[in-house]
Amino acid sequence: MRVALSVFLALLSFRAAAQNTKPLVVATASMFADMAHQIGGELIEVRSIVPVGGDPHIYSPVPGDAELARKADLILRNGLTFEGWLNELIAHSGTKAHIVRITEGIEPIQSDTYHNAADPHAWMSAANGLIYIHNIYEALRALLPEHEAELRRRYERYRAELQALDAWIATQIDSIPPQWRILITSHDAFQYYGRRYGLRLESVLGTSTDADVQTSDIVRLYEVLDQYHVPAIFVESTINPKLLQQIARDKKVAIGGKLYADSLGPKGSPADTYVGMLRHNTLTISRALRGLLRREALASFEAQATPAWLWLMLGLIQLGSLVWVARRVWQ
Ligand SMILES: [Zn+2]
């Protein structure tokens, strides 16, 4: 084992040196690419196969992806049925890259939708994120043994950041009234998050996004909304929001905001890193489920029923009568 590892290490260093460039690390999705970037920094070049905003569940590789996989020194995959298209891409590319499953060591949650299938969304809990980044750190250390000290320094700083994030998320979710700790989303990407931080989950789709919507799922959601009067439901960045918007209108419940699960947000957005994505989701969820959006949402439903000019007119009339009353009182 040790001999095999040292041969592997030597081979990796040789490949990197022969190309005289930074080693190329290819991740299947943007959040994993960001984790690798946080640890590898300028020592590596990182690329994501599925672009930001893309849906890894139903991704169809483009010709450039095989070329990217072929040139890769290291490929980072989630596994747990997330990237159904990856094995074929790897076989087709003829890549010699080392392929690491970065969920190694995580206890998977079984999917409710598919029997004998794991729920892939393990990164949604920052506690699992710590296992992801440890696996990535080990893979990068094997790739760049000469930079071990710098990689360790960067990894330890990142680990401290994720530990603090994990504790902060717990306090934010604790601030939601217990009866409203129910997260309703498009697809079932938040089971790990919910289990870690104490939220009950309901979704329209199952664990994957290519399933058909079942009427029974919608009926169940309506029952939950009727029973608990949850103040908000949430759309997701990679999924068409129409159905959730319809449910929100029908049940007069607020759209709590856009959550990120299967992709980071675009560069410059609050969710453009893995840490930023979990922070943004948590702020969005805790604000909406504390009921802070309810009044705004009700106002917007009223506004939809009444044209804006009418509100303006009514406002002006009211203001006019106030001024009139005030002048009568002061005269
Ligand atoms: Zn997903």
Residues whose N, C-alpha, C, O or C-beta is under 5 A from the ligand:
A	BS01	ZN	A189 T207 D262
